């Protein structure tokens, strides 16, 4: 997965702001911020991590939504509500 694509989607998830985009990506993907940041690092860096197959599948859905213009505020709010419901069921 290209870092530029990951960064673009992360920024879009964060409403267009670069600052905080790692957290927005982490929230949407259901991972720790540390993991999202590691995906964005250059592969030559020590802390770089590649996405798991499951993460790649979820991220592919986000890319499709972003490419079709459907990754909007309404969807982001729906993701947040869904996460809250899933957290409450644990």
N, C-alpha and C positions, 0 to 999 in steps of 0.2 A: 504494500500500500504506500503510495507516495505521500511524503510528509506535507507537500503543498495542498493536497486534497484534504488531508486530515485537518490541517490548519484552517483551510477555507470553511469547512463545515463547522469546525469548532467556533470560529468567529461568527458565523451565521447563527449558531445556537445561542450565542451570547449577544444577540441583537446588533451585530456589526462591530462590536468593540473587541479589540485584541486583548486588552487587559481583562483577565478573568475568563478567557475562552477555554483554558484547560479545565477549570471547574465546571463550566457549562457542558463541555464534552464528557467529563467524568459523570456528571449528573445524568445526562442522557443515556450513557452507556452502562450505568450502574456499577462503576468502578471507582477506586480511590483516585484522588487528584494526582497523586504520585504516579500512578499507572498511566493516566492520560498524558501527563508531562513526558513520561518515558517514551511513549509512542511518537511524540513530536521531536524527539532528539535525533541528531544525526546518527546513523548506524555505527559510526566509528567511536562514538562516545560510550563510556563505560556503563552508564545507566540506561542506555537505549534498550527498549523491549519491543518485540513484534507483537501484533495482535494475535490472539488465539483464533481458531477457526470460528468459534461462536461469536467472538467480538467482530470479526471480519464480516460475518453475515449480518449482524445488527447494523454495523457501520455502512454496509452496502445499501441497506434500506434508507438510512439517513442521506446517503449520497443521491439516491434516486429521488427522494422527497425534495432535496435541495435543488437538484437539476430541473425538476418540474415546477418549481416555485411553490411547493406545498409545505415547505419547512417554515411555517409562519408562526406568529405569536399564539394563535389559537391552538395549533398543534403542540407547541411547547408547553402551554398551560395544561393541555390534556395529558402530556407525558408526566408532568409534575403531579397531577391528581392521581394518575395510575400508580406512580411510585409510592405515593402516600398510602393508597389502598393496599398495595402489596406489602408495605412495611407494617401496616396495622394488622395484617393477617398472620404475621409471624409470632 
